Every structure is written in structure tokens, then in C-alpha cells.
């Protein structure tokens, strides 16, 4: 939780306030542009995450963005699947779906996956852990 990265938590009167890289206004603007056409619950979770930094909301957004880009809808919501669900083998997440998902994630969270990191992201848990490590300060991955 460093000030230099512009991500930190403020503790005021027993209330934790998340101050991320962008303001709530910027989050709403990003949602209107980048998340246009996404299910309303994904957009709502993104805006709520921008307001409070709750890692559970981050997970919901990441899974919602992934599910939106899958070539074939899964039989159940990704949030109901185990963390060991494999992106390629179990979900059919092809390279185009992954690139689309990563583009959106980069736009709304400012997080990039290097080629080496991408090669290590094979399950839902891997994906969520990556975003938790890079988006939510001081919160360990899954």
C-alpha cells in the first residue's frame, strides 16, 4: 500500500475507504465507454469496486468480463464454478476471447499481463489471483 502507486487505504473513524488509481467519476466514465453492452451487474460491480475496493467485487467484474467474451456461454455462471476450472479446456476460452477480456481489463483496471504471466494463467483462480495482486493493494491473491 504505497502512496507512489496511487493506491492506498485510508482508515477514518473505523471506516475503510478505498482510493484507487481513478476516481468514482472516472470509473463511471470508463464503465459507460468500455463496459457498454455488458450485463448491468458487471457494470454495477465495477462502479462499486471503484468506490470501496472490495476484492469480491473485483472477482465479480473479472469473471463477468471473461464470461462476456467466451465463445460459448457456460452452463452456469463462472462465479458458481470452482477455482480450478481451466480456461481453455473447460471453458473453451480461445486466444481471441482472452485478448478481448484482457483488453477490457487493461482499460478499466490499468493492469496488463505480460506474455510470461499470461502463460501461467490457466485457471479461474490464476486469473483472479493475478488481478487481486495487481489491482487491490495489500490483498493477497486467491
C-alpha positions, -999 to 999 in steps of 0.1 A, spaced: 0 0 0 22 28 -13 13 63 -20 36 63 -50 14 38 -68 -16 59 -61 -34 30 -44 -39 31 -7 -64 26 20 -75 54 43 -87 45 78 -111 71 91 -132 66 122 -132 28 119 -143 30 82 -120 19 54 -122 40 23 -106 27 -9 -88 53 -30 -77 37 -63 -59 49 -93 -91 67 -105 -120 85 -90 -156 73 -89 -164 98 -116 -137 83 -138 -149 48 -131 -184 57 -142 -170 73 -174 -148 42 -181 -178 19 -175 -200 39 -199 -174 35 -227 -156 3 -220 -184 -18 -205 -212 -6 -228 -232 -37 -237 -221 -57 -207 -247 -71 -183 -257 -44 -158 -245 -64 -128 -209 -63 -142 -211 -25 -146 -226 -21 -111 -199 -43 -96 -172 -23 -113 -185 10 -101 -190 -4 -66 -154 -18 -66 -141 17 -76 -159 31 -46 -149 5 -20 -121 -17 -33 -137 -49 -22 -118 -78 -37 -150 -98 -40 -164 -71 -63 -132 -72 -83 -136 -110 -88 -172 -104 -100 -160 -79 -126 -132 -101 -138 -154 -132 -141 -182 -111 -157 -158 -97 -183 -144 -132 -191 -179 -147 -193 -190 -119 -217 -161 -128 -241 -163 -166 -240 -172 -180 -275 -198 -204 -259 -218 -195 -228 -210 -219 -199 -238 -240 -184 -236 -220 -152 -222 -186 -141 -184 -186 -137 -189 -174 -101 -205 -208 -94 -176 -228 -109 -146 -240 -89 -114 -220 -90 -97 -250 -106 -119 -246 -137 -94 -244 -167 -98 -215 -190 -90 -233 -222 -100 -269 -216 -132 -264 -195 -144 -230 -208 -132 -230 -243 -115 -197 -238 -97 -192 -270 -69 -167 -277 -94 -142 -292 -116 -143 -261 -86 -139 -238 -73 -110 -258 -107 -93 -257 -110 -99 -219 -75 -86 -213 -81 -55 -234 -112 -46 -213 -94 -54 -180 -65 -32 -191 -89 -4 -199 -108 -5 -167 -81 -15 -142 -49 -4 -159 -35 -39 -155 -15 -57 -182 -5 -93 -184 30 -100 -198 34 -130 -221 50 -149 -193 22 -141 -169 -4 -150 -195 12 -184 -199 8 -190 -162 -29 -181 -161 -46 -214 -168 -75 -215 -143 -101 -191 -128 -81 -190 -96 -50 -180 -115 -69 -152 -133 -85 -138 -101 -52 -140 -82 -34 -120 -109 -59 -92 -107 -60 -92 -69 -23 -89 -68 -21 -60 -93 -53 -41 -86 -61 -43 -48 -32 -32 -27 -23 -53 3 -48 -81 -6 -32 -114 -14 -42 -134 -45 -67 -162 -42 
